Amino acid sequence: MTPNLTYVIVIGVLVAAGVTLLLERSLTRVLMGVILLGNGANLLLLTGGRAGAPPIVGSSSQEEMSDPLPQAMILTAIVITLGMTAFLLALAYRSWHLNGHDEVQDDVEDRRIMDLAERDEVPDDDVDGDDDDDNEETGADRTLAGTVDSGRAG
Amino acid sequence: MTHLVPLPVVMPLLGAALTLLLLGRPRAQRWVSLTVLTATVGVAATLLVQSSKDGPLVVEVGGWVAPLGIVLVADQLAALMLVVSAAVTLCVLVYSMGQGMADGNEETPLSVYHPTYLVLTAGVCNAFLSGDLFNLYVGFEILLVASYVLLTLGSTETRIRAGTTYVVVSLLSSVIFLVAIGLVYASTGTLNLAQLVDRLDALPDDLRLLLQGMLLLAFGIKAAVFPLSAWLPDSYPTAPAPVTAVFAGLLTKVGVYAIIRTETLLFPGGRTATLLMVTAVLTMVVGILGAVAQSDIKRLLSFTLISHIGYMLFGVGLTSALGLSAAIFYVVHHITIQTTLFLAAGLVERRGGSTNMERLGGLARLSPLLAILFFVPALNLAGIPPFSGFLGKLGLVQAGIDDGGVLAWILVAGGLITSLLTLYAVARVWNLAFWRAPHAEMPDADEAEQASQVDGSVQPQQPLPAGHSGAVLPKLMIAPTVALVVFGLVLTVVAGPLFDVSSDAANDLLRRTPYVDAVFPGGTP
């Protein structure tokens, strides 16, 4: 079909809202974002083919028929989005079950490496393996626990 | 022979259905999976031989004629990728069976493991064989959905956290891919790759560049190309060892395959060559610098994985036949070696109780076999002669020097530095985990065996399932790792013929006509 202004604006709003929600930390909002984004993409797919009468042989002349292919693709995409929605919901529920919230946490190991980098150290490179490792390690763990906690509070 | 083409997709899917029916009967499930994957290896090898002899094999699915129906095309590139990925999935399957039996949890979560694993294989094969852009999308979705399940297997807290990042990033890339497909269809009226060749050539340059850019963006996320790669080291290391291994070997390479296919078949002329070369250098150097900073072996390997994706882009970006052929060779080499290293890391985790290098030590003395299983592929990855990693890099450097441009020289320099830093990164693992004096807490094999006989358990750093000492590595886990190490060495021995196949594939890709003529023998409609 030929896209008109309303149609294009609707796609734009859906995608913009989807992207905004996708940037949230709460998994439920991310899920909403994915759904909106998916719908925006589906509407965009629909612009690809001609609009018209149902594409059934004998019901109308060939020139008046709509293009069935984008519709078939949208159907496939809808099914995939449905499955993904169910899976993400399960993930969010499991996350809520384990942590009491569904916010996505930072990578713990990433934080640890960043912490080491800030203190200008490399991961223990001591081939002799002397005894300070353990102290350093617990020190890193403690600061890490602090940062994660403050991250959660914020 | 064309009736063989759909089998690599159909057999794993049927196998998945069968293993799903056999829930709760792990022994039967294992036999079904083994049979199916062995058969897939056989079919893939036959396809490779046939397509090298007779040119691309084409099947019109459901008997619908080409531009109307979906086609599956097994040309040399697709068949080569099929052979390597099927062989690797088979080895990883055996490894995961060994791990499952050793852990004593034959019931869960293995009951969903087998169907999901087979669906993943089907998705990978479908993506390789697809001759239609939307079917490629479906292949990607099949393998991604299976990978979501595998990554969050057991749904522990860390896996849920890692899985969330992975799922959201993958979904985003899928939406971008879908939008790109919508735009391609709107501007050309077809999604058949062979038919797109002419129709895309007829489009205005700006529009073509937009479509090319969107597809590159979608595939770039999947292939973990530098600015789009942050999700990978975040999510891969938390999964079970065999899952990480198969993901590292295959999933990013499907993205690389899609980049190679679209860049050569749909958008030749190298308008994005500069972009590809710049991202290649950045991917290589930034990736390996990330690896150097890590203290966990699995994370370190994830960063080397990103870094070496850069080598493949290097070859694609050069757009010469030699560059492309070296890139294809490198993909084959890297699938094998990266999987082997992750399997070895899984063995390290089992033997030492951790993959954190600060906690490991003395593994070379405690378990010499494990040391060899890590050492050989590690040197291979770094590109020490005469291993296949060296030959692949040599081909790329040769292609870069032949090109002679400023960017090509920067790429050559970046490639050599990355190779050196890879050596540094794996040498650090070797020094810390294998070479230095063992920590007191790690039992050596004899003591552990005695200990486990006496009181039924040993205490490694991380608790292993009761009754199983980490000191004795199960044979079923060792055997596939050995097989893959040997396969990696064989790549060196057969490097000549393999390079012939990859340069044939590269020439066919650059000529484009063999692919199009195979799909439309009577001329493009």
Boltz contact constraints between the chains, C-beta under 6 A:
constraints:
  - contact:
      token1: [A, 30]
      token2: [B, 168]
      max_distance: 6.0
  - contact:
      token1: [A, 34]
      token2: [B, 171]
      max_distance: 6.0
  - contact:
      token1: [A, 37]
      token2: [B, 175]
      max_distance: 6.0
  - contact:
      token1: [A, 41]
      token2: [B, 175]
      max_distance: 6.0
  - contact:
      token1: [A, 41]
      token2: [B, 178]
      max_distance: 6.0
  - contact:
      token1: [A, 41]
      token2: [B, 179]
      max_distance: 6.0
  - contact:
      token1: [A, 44]
      token2: [B, 179]
      max_distance: 6.0
  - contact:
      token1: [A, 44]
      token2: [B, 182]
      max_distance: 6.0
  - contact:
      token1: [A, 45]
      token2: [B, 182]
      max_distance: 6.0
  - contact:
      token1: [A, 47]
      token2: [B, 186]
      max_distance: 6.0
  - contact:
      token1: [A, 48]
      token2: [B, 182]
      max_distance: 6.0
  - contact:
      token1: [A, 48]
      token2: [B, 185]
      max_distance: 6.0
  - contact:
      token1: [A, 48]
      token2: [B, 186]
      max_distance: 6.0
  - contact:
      token1: [A, 73]
      token2: [B, 134]
      max_distance: 6.0
  - contact:
      token1: [A, 77]
      token2: [B, 178]
      max_distance: 6.0
  - contact:
      token1: [A, 80]
      token2: [B, 141]
      max_distance: 6.0
  - contact:
      token1: [A, 91]
      token2: [B, 164]
      max_distance: 6.0
  - contact:
      token1: [A, 94]
      token2: [B, 155]
      max_distance: 6.0
  - contact:
      token1: [A, 94]
      token2: [B, 160]
      max_distance: 6.0
  - contact:
      token1: [A, 95]
      token2: [B, 160]
      max_distance: 6.0
  - contact:
      token1: [A, 98]
      token2: [B, 157]
      max_distance: 6.0
  - contact:
      token1: [A, 104]
      token2: [B, 164]
      max_distance: 6.0
  - contact:
      token1: [A, 105]
      token2: [B, 161]
      max_distance: 6.0
  - contact:
      token1: [A, 107]
      token2: [B, 234]
      max_distance: 6.0
  - contact:
      token1: [A, 113]
      token2: [B, 293]
      max_distance: 6.0
  - contact:
      token1: [A, 123]
      token2: [B, 295]
      max_distance: 6.0
  - contact:
      token1: [A, 124]
      token2: [B, 358]
      max_distance: 6.0
  - contact:
      token1: [A, 127]
      token2: [B, 431]
      max_distance: 6.0
  - contact:
      token1: [A, 127]
      token2: [B, 436]
      max_distance: 6.0
  - contact:
      token1: [A, 129]
      token2: [B, 361]
      max_distance: 6.0
  - contact:
      token1: [A, 129]
      token2: [B, 436]
      max_distance: 6.0
  - contact:
      token1: [A, 133]
      token2: [B, 358]
      max_distance: 6.0
